[in-house]
Amino acid sequence: MNLTRDRMHTIGWGMTLVICLALTLALTFRVNAVKSQVRLAERQITQLKQEKLFLETEFETRASQQQLKAFNDVDFGYSAPTVGQYLESERQLAALGKPRSPDAPDPIRVASADAVNASVRTMMAVEAKPSSPFAALGMGAKPEPAAKKAKKSEDISEHLARFSGRAGQNAGHRE
C-alpha cells in the first residue's frame, strides 16, 4: 500500500473540505443562536416598553385623581354620602316633597278629541266633494251650479245639527 504523492494530495484536499464544511456548520449554528438571542432581547424590550407605558399611564391617572380630589376639597367641598342620607322607603321620599307655592305656574294640560267628533269627521269625509270645479272635471263629473252647491251645504249643516242634537240626547240618557 504505497501512497503516492497524488493520492496524498487528494486526501489532503478532501480533509480540508470536510474541515471547512464542519466549520461552516458550526458557524451557522452559532449565528442562529445569536439571532435567537437578539429576537428574545427585542421581545423583552417591547414588553418593557409596554410595561413602562402602562406605569406612566397609571402614574398620570393617580396624579390627576389626587389633583381632582384637591380641587374638590378646595373648590366644591363634595363628600361621599353618609348613612343618614339614604332613604329607607318611598314614603320618606314623598315626605321630602313640597306643596305647590302660590306663584308656581299652572300644570300643563293636554286637549283630546272625543268619539262624537270622530264620527262627524268620518261622515263629512264620505259626503265631501272636490272643492275646485276643475278637480271635479278631472274626476269625470260635470261642474255643479252655485245654487245647487249652496243647497247641499245647507243640507250638510242641517244634518250635522240634527246629529249633534241626537248625540246630546244620547249623552243625557246615559247619565
C-alpha positions in Angstrom: 0.0 0.0 0.0 2.0 2.6 -1.3 0.7 6.1 -1.1 1.7 8.2 -3.9 2.1 11.9 -3.9 -1.1 12.5 -6.0 -3.2 10.3 -3.6 -1.9 12.2 -0.6 -2.7 15.4 -2.4 -6.3 14.3 -3.0 -6.8 13.0 0.6 -5.4 16.4 1.9 -7.9 18.4 -0.2 -10.8 16.1 0.9 -9.8 16.6 4.6 -9.6 20.4 4.1 -13.0 20.4 2.5 -14.5 18.3 5.4 -12.9 20.7 7.9 -14.3 23.7 6.1 -17.8 22.2 6.0 -17.6 21.4 9.7 -16.6 25.0 10.5 -19.3 26.4 8.3 -21.9 24.2 10.0 -20.6 25.3 13.5 -20.7 28.9 12.4 -24.3 28.6 11.1 -25.4 27.1 14.4 -23.7 29.9 16.3 -25.3 32.6 14.0 -28.7 31.1 14.5 -28.2 31.0 18.3 -27.2 34.7 18.3 -30.2 35.6 16.1 -32.5 33.8 18.6 -30.9 35.8 21.5 -31.5 39.0 19.5 -35.2 38.2 18.9 -35.6 37.3 22.6 -34.0 40.6 23.6 -36.2 42.5 21.2 -39.3 40.8 22.7 -38.1 41.8 26.2 -37.5 45.4 25.0 -41.1 45.5 23.6 -42.5 44.1 26.7 -40.6 46.5 28.9 -41.8 49.5 26.7 -45.4 48.3 27.1 -44.9 48.0 30.9 -43.3 51.4 31.0 -46.3 52.9 29.1 -48.7 51.2 31.5 -46.9 52.5 34.5 -46.8 56.0 33.1 -50.5 56.0 32.4 -51.2 54.6 35.9 -49.0 57.3 37.4 -50.7 60.1 35.4 -54.1 58.8 36.4 -53.4 58.7 40.0 -51.8 62.1 39.9 -54.9 63.5 38.2 -57.1 61.8 40.8 -55.2 63.4 43.5 -55.4 66.8 41.7 -59.2 66.3 41.3 -59.5 65.4 45.0 -57.6 68.6 45.9 -59.9 70.7 43.6 -63.0 69.1 45.1 -61.8 69.8 48.7 -60.9 73.4 47.9 -63.5 74.5 45.4 -66.6 72.4 45.8 -66.4 70.6 49.1 -68.2 67.5 47.9 -68.1 64.4 50.0 -69.4 60.9 49.8 -72.9 60.3 51.1 -73.3 59.2 54.8 -75.6 56.6 56.2 -78.1 59.2 57.3 -78.5 60.5 53.7 -80.0 57.3 52.4 -83.8 56.8 52.3 -85.4 53.6 53.5 -88.7 53.8 51.6 -90.8 55.6 49.1 -92.8 57.3 51.9 -89.7 59.1 53.1 -89.0 60.3 49.6 -92.6 61.5 49.3 -92.3 63.3 52.6 -89.5 65.4 51.1 -91.9 66.9 48.5 -93.2 70.4 49.0 -96.7 71.7 48.2 -97.1 74.0 45.2 -96.3 77.6 46.0 -98.9 80.3 45.1 -96.7 81.8 42.5 -96.0 78.4 40.7 -97.1 78.1 37.1 -100.2 76.1 36.3 -99.7 72.5 35.3 -99.7 71.8 31.5 -103.0 70.4 30.2 -103.4 68.5 27.0 -106.6 68.6 24.9 -108.1 65.4 23.5 -110.8 64.7 20.9 -113.9 62.8 21.9 -115.6 60.0 19.9 -118.6 62.1 18.6 -116.2 64.5 16.8 -114.5 61.5 15.1 -117.8 60.1 13.7 -118.8 63.6 12.4 -115.5 63.9 10.7 -116.0 60.4 9.1 -119.4 61.4 7.7 -118.1 64.7 6.4 -115.3 62.8 4.6 -117.8 60.5 2.9 -120.0 63.3 1.7 -117.1 65.6 0.7 -116.8 66.7 -2.9 -113.8 68.3 -4.6 -113.6 72.0 -3.8 -112.5 73.1 -7.2 -114.7 72.8 -10.3 -111.6 71.8 -12.3 -110.9 69.0 -9.8 -114.5 67.8 -10.3 -114.0 67.9 -14.1 -110.8 65.9 -13.7 -112.8 63.2 -11.9 -115.2 62.9 -14.8 -118.1 64.9 -13.2 -119.9 68.0 -14.5 -119.5 71.3 -12.7 -122.4 72.0 -10.3 -124.2 75.3 -10.4 -123.7 77.6 -7.4 -127.3 77.3 -6.2 -127.1 73.6 -6.0 -123.8 73.8 -4.1 -125.4 76.2 -1.6 -128.4 73.8 -1.1 -126.0 70.9 -0.5 -124.0 72.9 2.1 -127.3 73.7 3.9 -128.3 70.0 3.8 -124.9 69.1 5.4 -125.2 71.7 8.1 -128.8 70.6 8.9 -127.6 67.0 9.1 -124.8 67.9 11.4 -127.1 69.9 13.6 -129.6 67.0 13.8 -126.7 64.6 14.5 -125.2 66.8 17.3 -128.7 67.1 18.8 -129.0 63.3 18.9 -125.6 63.0 20.4 -126.6 65.4 23.2 -129.8 63.4 23.9 -127.9 60.1 24.0 -125.4 61.5 26.4 -128.3 62.7 28.6 -129.8 59.2 28.7 -126.5 57.6 29.7 -126.2 59.8 32.8 
